[in-house]
Amino acid sequence: MTIALAGATGIVGRGYLERMAGRDVRILALGRRAPAAQANVTHLPVDLTRPDQVAALAPRLADVEQLVYAAVSDDPGNVVAGWNTDAHVDRNRSMLAALLDVLEAAAPRLRDVLVLQGTKAYGTTLGRFPLPARESDPRPPVVNFYWAQEDLLRTRDAAWRWTILRPTAVVGVAEKCAINILGSVAVYATVLKETGSALHFPGTHDHPVWQLVDNHLLGEAIDWCLNRPGSGNEIFNVSNGDATDWGSLWPVIAEHFKMPVGPPRPVRLAEVMPARQALWAEIARKHGLANPVMADLVSWEVLDGHTRRDHNAYVSTLKIRGAGFDGFRDSIETVTEKLSLLAAEGLIPRY
C-alpha cells in the first residue's frame, strides 16, 4: 500500500511516521523539508502552496491509496493574528484542493482521505463554549480554514471516504514547529533556568481545564481511522482521554528542569521573549543545541493565548471510542516524556 503524507516534518506527521515504522507500506512524504530517515518513507520535495509543483508530482502519486493531510501554511510573524484572515483561509483551502485534484486524476486506487483540524473548530480561542465539545456542534461565527477544507471534502463527488480528526493540543517533538505549546514552555523554562530564576507561570489563569494529546497516540488514531470498517464520512475528536490544567503541570515542568516553582508573574511572552534571541543563541552554543534560532521552536502568541485563557476547554471523545478506538495516554507522562525527548534530541539542554 502507498500512503501520501502532507506535513511529514511537523509534530503530527512525526507521530504518524513513527507509528508506521516497520510496516509493509510505502509512505510518500510531501513537503519542502525531508523527515528523519525511515526505510519505508520517500521524500517528494514540493511546496504545497504551488499548484504547479503539486501537479508535477502526478506520475509519482499513481499508486496512492490513502492521504493523510496534516499540512498548514501559517503567516510568518504573528501566527495567531493570521488564523482568521481570508488570505489564510484561501491559501490553505487551495493547498488541499490542488493535491486532491492531482490525486483524483492520477491515483485511481485512492480510497481514504484524512484531514487534521483541531479544537479551534469549537471556538476555543473566542471564549467559553458548550462543554464537552462534540463533533455535531454548530460552527462558531469566525473565519476558519477548517470550514473551507471541510466543505471541499463534502462537495466532492468522490469514490473515496473522508475523515476529519480534531485533536486537542498536540504535544510532541519536531525540530522546526512553532505551533508547539510544550516546546514554547521548554524554551521559556530554559531561559529562566539559565538566568538563575525560579519557574514563574507567565499567564493570568492556571486553573482552566484543558486536554492534550500525545502525538504518538494521535498517530495511532490516524492509523485506526484510515483502516476502520465502514464507508461513512466522519469527524472524530481525539485526546489523551484525561484532562489537566497549568497549575497541575507547572510543578512537573519545574521538576524536569530542576527549578523551584516561583509565584506567577503575568507577562506577554510575545512582547518580551523575542529580545532574548541573543541569550538563546548563547545557550545553544554553551550546551551544543541543535537550533540556535528561537523562532523555529516557539510561538509566543499561541502560548500567551493558552496561559491567559479564562475558560475550560475540553471535548467529548465518546464518538471515536464508540466506533472502536480505545487508545489513551496519561498526560503527565506525556509531558515528562516529551521534555526528555526534547533534551535527548538537543533542542533544549539536559539538566
ROVEX-931596 format. One line per 3 residues: number of its first residue (from 1); their letters; for each residue y, z, x of N, C-alpha, C. Coordinates in steps of 0.001 Angstrom, whole numbers, padded with zeros to 6 digits. Layout:
N
NUM = A = Y/Z/X/Y/Z/X/Y/Z/X | ...
***
This chain:
351
1 = MTI = -001199/000000/000839/000000/000000/000000/001247/000000/000873 | 002272/-000714/000432/003546/-000754/001138/004620/-000099/000282 | 005364/000821/000895/006416/001576/000220/007730/001313/000940
4 = ALA = 008772/000981/000202/010113/000856/000774/010858/002167/000552 | 011508/002649/001602/012261/003902/001537/013689/003646/001989 | 014636/003795/001084/016056/003688/001422/016616/005091/001600
7 = GAT = 017210/005349/002755/017710/006689/003055/016716/007495/003860 | 016058/006853/004803/014958/007493/005531/015418/008557/006508 | 016661/008501/006970/017099/009441/008007/017788/010682/007449
10 = GIV = 017943/010760/006143/018524/011949/005537/017496/013043/005335 | 017935/014153/004780/017043/015288/004553/015927/014920/003591 | 016267/014214/002507/015255/013822/001525/014260/012855/002152
13 = GRG = 014778/011829/002829/013893/010846/003443/012961/011455/004459 | 013476/012367/005259/012620/013012/006258/011509/013812/005595 | 011836/014553/004549/010811/015327/003865/009704/014451/003322
16 = YLE = 010080/013289/002782/009074/012375/002245/008256/011736/003355 | 008907/011292/004423/008163/010678/005527/007145/011645/006112 | 007530/012892/006295/006602/013861/006874/005471/014181/005902
19 = RMA = 005747/014106/004615/004685/014244/003616/003670/013115/003759 | 004136/011918/004073/003263/010740/004097/002671/010460/005470 | 002983/011265/006464/002428/011061/007810/000906/011108/007756
22 = GRD = 000266/010141/008383/-001190/010096/008411/-001819/009418/007214 | -001036/009091/006208/-001575/008404/005029/-001838/006931/005355 | -002765/006367/004631/-003086/004954/004797/-002118/004116/003962
25 = VRI = -000847/004190/004320/000200/003416/003661/001124/002866/004736 | 001866/001856/004378/002891/001297/005265/004242/001574/004630 | 005125/002227/005378/006440/002578/004854/007501/001773/005596
28 = LAL = 008322/001075/004845/009429/000316/005403/010701/001134/005228 | 011249/001617/006330/012445/002456/006302/013676/001562/006370 | 014441/001515/005280/015599/000633/005183/016873/001414/005480
31 = GRR = 017630/000976/006474/018868/001664/006796/019377/001268/008157 | 020568/001737/008482/021177/001382/009763/020535/002113/010928 | 020124/003373/010706/019519/004155/011776/018018/004267/011567
34 = APA = 017295/004330/012658/015839/004455/012590/015454/005918/012450 | 014458/006218/011622/013949/007590/011560/013115/007897/012789 | 012679/009132/012915/011796/009510/014015/010537/008656/013980
37 = AQA = 010016/008354/015164/008836/007501/015257/007671/008101/014475 | 007011/007262/013706/005847/007669/012921/004952/006448/012798 | 003653/006621/012978/002736/005496/013105/002778/004550/011912
40 = NVT = 002962/005073/010715/002908/004204/009534/004293/003822/009008 | 005318/003967/009855/006692/003658/009444/007258/002530/010299 | 007842/001537/009645/008537/000442/010314/009998/000453/009884
43 = HLP = 010895/000471/010854/012320/000469/010532/012801/-000961/010350 | 013456/-001219/009212/014096/-002505/008972/015607/-002276/008975 | 016290/-002619/010065/017734/-002354/010144/018500/-003124/009071
46 = VDL = 019324/-002418/008312/020103/-003065/007256/021232/-002133/006833 | 022371/-002717/006539/023469/-001990/005912/023337/-002230/004412 | 022938/-001210/003681/022657/-001375/002257/023906/-001658/001434
49 = TRP = 025089/-001500/002021/026316/-001863/001311/026623/-003353/001448 | 025793/-004081/002219/025987/-005512/002444/024899/-006303/001723 | 025175/-006881/000546/024150/-007633/-000184/023531/-008766/000621
52 = DQV = 024308/-009389/001513/023752/-010474/002318/022677/-009969/003264 | 022883/-008787/003848/021864/-008220/004726/020624/-007804/003939 | 020832/-007262/002743/019693/-006876/001906/018892/-008112/001519
55 = AAL = 019565/-009175/001121/018876/-010407/000729/018062/-010983/001879 | 018557/-010834/003095/017846/-011373/004255/016523/-010665/004512 | 016326/-009491/003916/015070/-008755/004096/013948/-009276/003216
58 = APR = 014244/-010150/002274/013270/-010552/001257/011885/-010881/001809 | 011760/-011690/002859/010409/-012012/003341/009623/-010795/003816 | 010315/-009771/004275/009626/-008589/004809/009318/-007562/003724
61 = LAD = 009793/-007813/002512/009569/-006886/001404/008534/-007405/000410 | 007871/-008488/000731/006991/-009153/-000235/005838/-008283/-000708 | 005379/-007356/000122/004212/-006540/-000238/004572/-005185/-000841
64 = VEQ = 005844/-004928/-001055/006267/-003612/-001542/005747/-003362/-002957 | 005143/-002185/-003143/004662/-001758/-004459/005469/-000588/-005010 | 006083/000195/-004135/006854/001356/-004568/008167/001408/-003793
67 = LVY = 009236/001801/-004484/010537/002007/-003850/010966/003449/-004056 | 011310/004120/-002963/011943/005435/-003014/013393/005238/-002591 | 014314/005514/-003505/015726/005256/-003229/016470/006578/-003094
70 = AAV = 016713/006977/-001840/017409/008230/-001538/018691/007966/-000766 | 019219/006754/-000867/020422/006375/-000126/021668/006663/-000948 | 022735/007022/-000263/024039/007191/-000905/025114/006852/000117
73 = SDD = 026155/006205/-000342/027286/005868/000524/028483/006699/000094 | 028774/007745/000874/029905/008620/000575/031133/008180/001355 | 032283/008596/000871/033532/008270/001550/033692/009141/002786
76 = PGN = 034143/008578/003898/034402/009405/005079/035552/010359/004811 | 035583/011429/005572/036628/012422/005354/036195/013425/004309 | 036925/013512/003224/036612/014466/002164/035556/013879/001235
79 = VVA = 034307/014236/001481/033195/013707/000700/033356/014046/-000774 | 033709/015289/-001065/033783/015758/-002450/034825/014978/-003238 | 035979/014729/-002645/037051/014025/-003349/036629/012621/-003751
82 = GWN = 035719/012022/-002997/035292/010667/-003306/034237/010555/-004380 | 033592/011662/-004719/032460/011589/-005639/032814/010990/-006990 | 033988/011304/-007516/034327/010923/-008884/035320/009770/-008956
85 = TDA = 035266/008878/-007975/036141/007709/-007980/035364/006476/-008419 | 036075/005544/-009031/035431/004304/-009469/034864/003525/-008286 | 035561/003561/-007159/035079/002830/-005987/033738/003379/-005515
88 = HVD = 033593/004697/-005531/032332/005330/-005135/031219/004930/-006087 | 031503/004935/-007379/030511/004538/-008383/030100/003086/-008178 | 031073/002203/-008063/030771/000775/-007940/029968/000483/-006684
91 = RNR = 030334/001118/-005581/029636/000864/-004322/028173/001290/-004404 | 027928/002460/-004955/026556/002959/-004998/025711/002241/-006045 | 026315/001832/-007149/025573/001011/-008103/025203/-000327/-007478
94 = SML = 026145/-000940/-006792/025901/-002252/-006191/024809/-002195/-005133 | 024753/-001106/-004386/023700/-000963/-003373/022316/-001006/-004010 | 022117/-000212/-005058/020817/-000194/-005727/020535/-001526/-006404
97 = AAL = 021541/-002106/-007056/021343/-003375/-007754/020920/-004480/-006795 | 021556/-004549/-005636/021217/-005593/-004669/019778/-005463/-004196 | 019334/-004236/-003957/017965/-004031/-003497/016964/-004345/-004603
100 = LDV = 017260/-003941/-005839/016361/-004265/-006950/016283/-005772/-007172 | 017407/-006461/-007056/017400/-007918/-007216/016439/-008569/-006232 | 016505/-008133/-004986/015645/-008710/-003952/014185/-008368/-004211
103 = LEA = 013906/-007121/-004544/012517/-006715/-004772/011921/-007411/-005990 | 012691/-007549/-007053/012160/-008220/-008247/011824/-009676/-007963 | 012582/-010299/-007082/012330/-011700/-006758/011253/-011875/-005701
106 = AAP = 011164/-010927/-004768/010310/-011126/-003591/009039/-010311/-003594 | 008948/-009263/-004413/007809/-008329/-004368/007098/-008307/-005719 | 006182/-009237/-005953/005546/-009348/-007275/004687/-008150/-007655
109 = RLR = 004295/-007329/-006670/003447/-006171/-006981/004247/-004875/-007150 | 005565/-004969/-007172/006386/-003773/-007372/006010/-003108/-008693 | 005673/-001802/-008626/005238/-001108/-009844/005959/000215/-010079
112 = DVL = 006624/000762/-009070/007303/002045/-009240/008620/002051/-008483 | 009667/002533/-009154/010969/002732/-008529/011389/004173/-008803 | 011638/004933/-007744/012076/006321/-007877/013457/006465/-007258
115 = VLQ = 014386/007026/-008022/015770/007193/-007578/016115/008678/-007590 | 016743/009138/-006519/017181/010531/-006413/018571/010696/-007018 | 018719/011717/-007842/020037/012155/-008303/020273/013571/-007782
118 = GTK = 020723/014472/-008631/020982/015849/-008241/021582/016589/-009415 | 021931/017837/-009195/022406/018647/-010315/023868/018395/-010680 | 024558/017518/-009950/025865/017069/-010450/025696/016348/-011781
121 = AYG = 024469/015936/-012082/024190/015324/-013380/024475/016274/-014532 | 024515/017577/-014250/024779/018572/-015290/026185/019154/-015193 | 026982/018639/-014276/028353/019112/-014146/028498/020385/-013346
124 = TTL = 027636/020579/-012351/027691/021822/-011573/029026/022016/-010868 | 029718/020929/-010567/030998/021043/-009860/032183/021200/-010811 | 031921/021172/-012120/033007/021201/-013104/033271/022580/-013681
127 = GRF = 032294/023469/-013605/032411/024783/-014219/031128/025131/-014946 | 031194/026116/-015806/029997/026582/-016500/029387/025478/-017357 | 028059/025504/-017451/027334/024534/-018269/026123/025236/-018878
130 = PLP = 025518/024692/-019935/024386/025354/-020599/023220/025565/-019635 | 022632/026763/-019707/021544/027135/-018809/020277/027451/-019588 | 019110/027135/-019004/018957/026303/-017812/019205/024835/-018147
133 = ARE = 019712/024084/-017192/019970/022669/-017421/018654/021928/-017625 | 018626/021091/-018642/017422/020321/-018972/017709/018830/-018855 | 016658/018082/-018602/016784/016644/-018404/017392/015939/-019610
136 = SDP = 017236/016515/-020789/017743/015906/-022023/019194/016266/-022323 | 019827/017086/-021491/021212/017487/-021739/022142/016270/-021737 | 023208/016302/-022543/024158/015182/-022543/024899/015089/-021215
139 = RPP = 025357/013902/-020929/026108/013688/-019694/027461/014397/-019764 | 027855/015082/-018703/029184/015706/-018697/030270/014643/-018587 | 031476/014959/-019024/032563/013968/-019050/033216/013793/-017686
142 = VVN = 032525/013144/-016784/033052/012932/-015438/032489/011631/-014886 | 033269/010944/-014096/032795/009733/-013426/031729/010121/-012411 | 030604/009413/-012423/029493/009764/-011532/028614/008536/-011334
145 = FYW = 028306/008218/-010087/027480/007036/-009847/026065/007192/-010376 | 025635/008434/-010634/024312/008628/-011223/024162/007815/-012501 | 025205/007856/-013349/025088/007181/-014642/025016/005672/-014458
148 = AQE = 025771/005142/-013536/025734/003702/-013290/024361/003267/-012805 | 023758/004053/-011915/022422/003710/-011428/021373/003901/-012520 | 021496/004980/-013291/020534/005220/-014368/020611/004119/-015422
151 = DLL = 021812/003732/-015801/021965/002655/-016779/021402/001350/-016241 | 021551/001129/-014957/020975/-000058/-014332/019458/-000072/-014498 | 018815/001063/-014247/017364/001143/-014417/016971/000916/-015872
154 = RTR = 017715/001518/-016788/017366/001440/-018207/017528/000034/-018775 | 018441/-000744/-018225/018715/-002062/-018793/017888/-003174/-018159 | 017145/-002862/-017124/016294/-003883/-016521/015056/-004108/-017395
157 = DAA = 014781/-005340/-017726/013546/-005679/-018437/012483/-005881/-017378 | 011953/-004750/-016902/011157/-004783/-015675/009683/-004525/-015942 | 008872/-005030/-015029/007437/-004758/-015079/007108/-003468/-014365
160 = WRW = 008114/-002839/-013774/007871/-001620/-013015/008364/-000397/-013787 | 007811/000748/-013423/008170/002034/-014016/009238/002698/-013156 | 010199/003352/-013802/011196/004084/-013024/011093/005585/-013264
163 = TIL = 011476/006323/-012222/011537/007777/-012270/012844/008215/-011623 | 013514/009175/-012229/014686/009803/-011621/014342/011254/-011341 | 014535/011677/-010101/014338/013075/-009722/015699/013735/-009533
166 = RPT = 015837/014928/-010104/017065/015700/-009949/016758/017002/-009214 | 016749/016975/-007897/016534/018209/-007139/017765/019101/-007185 | 017535/020390/-007043/018628/021332/-006824/019086/021184/-005371
169 = AVV = 019838/022112/-004827/020377/021978/-003471/019242/021791/-002464 | 019219/020646/-001802/018123/020314/-000892/018395/020933/000476 | 017407/021648/000981/017530/022317/002276/016507/021719/003228
172 = GVA = 016984/021261/004363/016106/020670/005359/016885/020417/006635 | 016327/019591/007494/016932/019306/008794/017037/017799/008974 | 018202/017347/009367/018410/015957/009753/019502/015948/010806
175 = EKC = 019383/015029/011768/020309/015048/012900/021735/014732/012482 | 021895/013813/011552/023226/013470/011062/023170/013457/009545 | 023564/014565/008946/023526/014667/007491/024568/015680/007053
178 = AIN = 025690/015185/006593/026787/016092/006264/026527/016877/004978 | 025810/016281/004011/025574/016967/002736/024372/017880/002905 | 024579/018937/003652/023502/019859/004005/024118/021251/004058
181 = ILG = 023938/021991/002975/024585/023300/002875/024152/024221/004003 | 022844/024269/004272/022360/025195/005294/022834/024781/006681 | 022886/023483/006951/023403/023035/008235/024844/023466/008448
184 = SVA = 025649/023379/007396/027041/023817/007495/027130/025319/007737 | 026310/026086/007017/026286/027536/007227/025877/027857/008657 | 024891/027127/009181/024397/027397/010529/025472/027135/011579
187 = VYA = 026238/026067/011414/027324/025783/012360/028403/026860/012255 | 028755/027249/011052/029739/028320/010838/029277/029613/011503 | 028012/029983/011284/027488/031217/011869/027480/031142/013392
190 = TVL = 027139/029982/013934/027117/029817/015385/028511/030029/015983 | 029521/029462/015347/030894/029616/015845/031307/031085/015820 | 030980/031794/014740/031309/033219/014687/030536/033998/015745
193 = KET = 029268/033678/015905/028437/034358/016906/029030/034181/018302 | 029403/032967/018619/029898/032670/019965/031271/033283/020224 | 031985/033637/019174/033295/034273/019354/033223/035786/019168
196 = GSA = 032003/036321/019088/031819/037765/019022/032076/038387/017668 | 032067/037591/016632/032374/038089/015298/031106/038474/014543 | 031267/039284/013520/030203/039502/012540/030128/038278/011627
199 = LHF = 029081/038222/010817/028916/037099/009897/029620/037435/008576 | 030806/036903/008413/031605/037146/007214/031340/036048/006188 | 031104/036438/004948/030956/035443/003890/032313/034799/003650
202 = PGT = 032395/033453/003724/033704/032802/003663/034172/032470/002256 | 033307/032684/001263/033652/032287/-000092/034266/033404/-000910 | 034414/033136/-002193/035014/034102/-003110/033992/034706/-004064
205 = HDH = 032797/034116/-004153/031781/034597/-005086/030406/034502/-004422 | 029773/035664/-004190/028441/035641/-003577/027342/036020/-004565 | 027702/036169/-005844/026724/036635/-006823/026184/035569/-007775
208 = PVW = 026841/034416/-008000/026262/033448/-008924/024866/032992/-008476 | 023992/032878/-009443/022607/032483/-009179/022533/030967/-009039 | 021765/030510/-008060/021543/029081/-007876/020148/028861/-007319
211 = QLV = 019757/027615/-007224/018417/027264/-006760/018512/026264/-005622 | 017542/026346/-004740/017421/025331/-003707/016029/024719/-003779 | 015855/023652/-003044/014540/023023/-002953/014305/022630/-001504
214 = DNH = 013172/023026/-000984/012743/022672/000364/012515/021162/000418 | 013027/020496/001455/012876/019041/001487/011424/018603/001598 | 010563/019466/002119/009149/019104/002154/008507/019236/000774
217 = LLG = 008935/020220/-000006/008475/020299/-001391/008982/019095/-002177 | 010214/018692/-001925/010743/017507/-002593/009934/016272/-002214 | 009506/016190/-000948/008629/015097/-000548/007333/015087/-001337
220 = EAI = 006778/016265/-001577/005571/016368/-002401/005847/015881/-003822 | 006999/016263/-004362/007338/015863/-005727/007516/014353/-005839 | 008138/013740/-004839/008286/012285/-004833/006919/011623/-004823
223 = DWC = 006048/012089/-003957/004687/011557/-003863/003971/011689/-005204 | 004087/012854/-005827/003426/013078/-007116/003991/012145/-008183 | 005310/012027/-008254/005933/011181/-009276/005474/009734/-009180
226 = LNR = 005385/009227/-007970/005014/007826/-007788/003566/007557/-008160 | 002758/008581/-008141/001325/008383/-008382/000826/009129/-009613 | 001751/009600/-010448/001342/010310/-011656/000748/009327/-012658
229 = PGS = -000116/009812/-013550/-000663/008927/-014582/000396/008574/-015623 | 000157/007528/-016349/001071/007135/-017410/002019/006045/-016978 | 002664/005449/-017949/003536/004310/-017664/004982/004553/-018068
232 = GNE = 005279/005761/-018595/006610/006010/-019114/007663/006208/-018051 | 008886/005822/-018360/010033/006087/-017502/010503/007513/-017761 | 010748/008284/-016689/011006/009712/-016855/012095/010213/-015908
235 = IFN = 012732/011311/-016321/013648/012081/-015484/013055/013473/-015321 | 013023/013976/-014078/012466/015302/-013809/013423/016115/-012937 | 013656/017368/-013320/014262/018341/-012411/013200/018849/-011448
238 = VSN = 013634/019285/-010268/012700/019908/-009327/013458/020930/-008484 | 012834/022086/-008285/013398/023140/-007441/012243/023864/-006770 | 012575/024850/-005926/011517/025656/-005309/010731/026448/-006342
241 = GDA = 011355/026723/-007478/010687/027489/-008522/011221/028891/-008682 | 012015/029355/-007715/012649/030668/-007834/014166/030472/-007870 | 014913/031524/-007646/016371/031439/-007624/016898/032456/-006624
244 = TDW = 018153/032297/-006229/018738/033207/-005249/020247/033259/-005457 | 020941/033983/-004605/022403/033951/-004552/022822/034189/-003106 | 024096/033948/-002815/024562/034094/-001437/024460/035537/-000963
247 = GSL = 024647/036476/-001886/024538/037879/-001497/023162/038238/-000988 | 022129/037581/-001508/020762/037818/-001043/020458/037063/000240 | 021038/035882/000389/020750/035050/001559/021526/035482/002800
250 = WPV = 022707/036078/002614/023577/036341/003764/022932/037259/004803 | 022274/038360/004408/021602/039188/005421/020464/038454/006123 | 019796/037556/005417/018714/036769/006022/019280/035853/007101
253 = IAE = 020388/035210/006792/021032/034324/007761/021538/035130/008956 | 022146/036273/008694/022646/037124/009781/021513/037580/010690 | 020382/037919/010110/019241/038358/010922/018766/037250/011845
256 = HFK = 018736/036014/011348/018325/034899/012204/019242/034784/013419 | 020530/034936/013206/021497/034776/014293/021724/036066/015085 | 020988/037118/014707/021126/038417/015382/022582/038882/015351
259 = MPV = 023136/038856/014141/024525/039242/013923/024589/040316/012848 | 025574/041201/012918/025812/042106/011789/026492/041350/010651 | 026262/041811/009437/026970/041252/008287/028336/041929/008186
262 = GPP = 029382/041139/008205/030722/041684/008062/031189/041623/006622 | 032316/042212/006320/032859/042123/004963/033273/040686/004654 | 033275/040315/003386/033717/038959/003034/035131/038680/003536
265 = RPV = 035334/037471/004028/036666/037020/004441/036884/035628/003865 | 037343/035562/002623/037513/034254/001992/038448/033356/002794 | 037986/032153/003041/038772/031181/003784/038273/029798/003393
268 = RLA = 039164/028844/003336/038743/027469/003071/038325/026844/004401 | 037026/026688/004546/036487/026192/005811/036983/024785/006118 | 037201/023979/005082/037686/022615/005305/039058/022605/005962
271 = EVM = 039793/023710/005839/041126/023778/006434/041106/024340/007848 | 040133/025194/008163/040174/025883/009459/039104/025418/010451 | 037955/024965/009956/036865/024673/010883/037035/023386/011684
274 = PAR = 037654/022326/011151/037826/021141/011996/038557/021437/013302 | 039431/022430/013304/040149/022795/014529/039233/023436/015560 | 038014/023769/015164/037050/024365/016088/036164/023316/016764
277 = QAL = 036491/022041/016626/035660/020999/017226/035541/021167/018739 | 036624/021466/019416/036552/021642/020872/035637/022805/021229 | 035711/023875/020457/034821/025009/020694/033374/024611/020458
280 = WAE = 033127/023829/019386/031753/023396/019117/031228/022526/020261 | 032057/021650/020777/031634/020812/021900/031275/021673/023105 | 032033/022737/023339/031724/023650/024439/030429/024405/024165
283 = IAR = 030214/024836/022922/028953/025493/022560/027786/024538/022789 | 027960/023284/022393/026901/022292/022583/026594/022101/024061 | 027642/022060/024902/027424/021913/026346/026714/023138/026905
286 = KHG = 027168/024315/026516/026605/025573/027014/025123/025705/026688 | 024744/025318/025472/023365/025512/025021/022527/024236/025075 | 023110/023141/025545/022360/021892/025622/021974/021341/024264
289 = LAN = 022886/021412/023307/022585/020961/021950/022578/019436/021861 | 021926/018949/020814/021727/017510/020663/022985/016785/020216 | 023881/017462/019511/025034/016760/018946/026295/017608/019086
292 = PVM = 027246/017149/019904/028488/017905/020081/029543/017596/019023 | 029223/016717/018083/030192/016311/017057/029938/017116/015789 | 030786/018081/015537/030601/018975/014394/030527/018212/013076
295 = ADL = 031359/017197/012915/031443/016484/011637/030146/015787/011263 | 029282/015513/012234/027985/014897/011929/027046/015864/011224 | 027296/017145/011358/026342/018161/010924/026767/018907/009672
298 = VSW = 028006/018728/009238/028555/019617/008208/029340/018845/007156 | 029540/019485/006032/030574/019099/005082/031222/020383/004600 | 032369/020707/005187/033023/021966/004829/033473/021961/003373
301 = EVL = 033864/020791/002849/034282/020727/001449/033136/021108/000517 | 031935/020635/000834/030775/020956/-000001/030471/022450/000063 | 030492/023021/001273/030206/024448/001403/031298/025288/000742
304 = DGH = 032546/024874/000870/033623/025586/000174/033359/025624/-001328 | 033004/024483/-001882/032745/024437/-003315/031597/025336/-003720 | 030568/025380/-002882/029379/026161/-003212/029646/027656/-003122
307 = TRR = 030418/028079/-002144/030657/029516/-001955/031823/030033/-002794 | 032521/029141/-003475/033613/029544/-004358/033263/029347/-005833 | 032074/028894/-006106/031656/028687/-007492/031518/030033/-008199
310 = DHN = 032073/030137/-009391/032076/031416/-010101/031060/031473/-011238 | 030143/030509/-011290/029194/030453/-012395/027782/030214/-011874 | 026806/030648/-012656/025412/030399/-012323/025098/028914/-012467
313 = AYV = 024133/028444/-011680/023757/027029/-011721/022262/026910/-011451 | 021503/026794/-012516/020066/026612/-012327/019503/025722/-013422 | 018343/025149/-013133/017750/024141/-014009/016380/024598/-014488
316 = STL = 015940/024000/-015568/014569/024179/-016028/013673/023169/-015328 | 012534/023633/-014828/011545/022721/-014244/010282/022671/-015098 | 010406/023072/-016361/009236/023076/-017241/008683/021670/-017463
319 = KIR = 009566/020677/-017500/009090/019321/-017790/008164/018806/-016696 | 008579/018936/-015428/007740/018416/-014351/006469/019244/-014203 | 006557/020544/-014467/005360/021380/-014382/004409/021078/-015530
322 = GAG = 004954/020842/-016705/004108/020473/-017829/003419/019140/-017629 | 004053/018271/-016833/003457/016964/-016557/002409/017016/-015455 | 002329/018155/-014729/001252/018300/-013762/001648/018632/-012344
325 = FDG = 002949/018652/-012020/003348/019006/-010656/003465/020518/-010551 | 002717/021112/-009626/002680/022576/-009545/003132/023116/-008195 | 003864/022319/-007417/004331/022784/-006114/005443/023810/-006228
328 = FRD = 005535/024685/-005227/006590/025699/-005192/006788/026158/-003759 | 007914/026823/-003510/008212/027433/-002221/008989/028725/-002459 | 008889/029650/-001518/009731/030838/-001510/011047/030463/-000830
331 = SIE = 012161/030664/-001506/013442/030187/-000980/013896/030936/000264 | 013586/032221/000360/013918/032954/001582/013149/032367/002761 | 011873/032067/002552/011076/031456/003619/011605/030076/003972
334 = TVT = 012031/029320/002974/012612/028006/003255/013817/028140/004181 | 014704/029070/003888/015913/029242/004697/015560/029649/006124 | 014660/030611/006287/014313/031059/007637/013593/029959/008414
337 = EKL = 012721/029219/007748/012001/028137/008426/012949/027029/008866 | 013889/026656/008013/014793/025560/008359/015787/025979/009436 | 016235/027229/009423/017095/027694/010511/016354/027643/011840
340 = SLL = 015096/028045/011832/014292/027980/013060/014105/026541/013505 | 013937/025631/012543/013759/024221/012884/015054/023619/013422 | 016187/023996/012853/017470/023544/013401/017606/023935/014867
343 = AAE = 017179/025157/015196/017239/025616/016584/016217/024893/017446 | 015004/024709/016931/013949/024049/017703/014324/022612/018051 | 015086/021965/017188/015476/020577/017428/016819/020462/018144
346 = GLI = 017354/021585/018582/018557/021564/019396/019833/021265/018645 | 019848/021507/017340/021064/021282/016568/021943/022524/016512 | 021334/023695/016668/022061/024956/016840/021386/025710/017981
349 = PRY = 022048/026692/018573/021419/027429/019680/020253/028288/019207 | 019378/028599/020155/018342/029614/019938/018928/030969/020333 | 018776/031939/019468/019269/033282/019794/018115/034273/019745
***
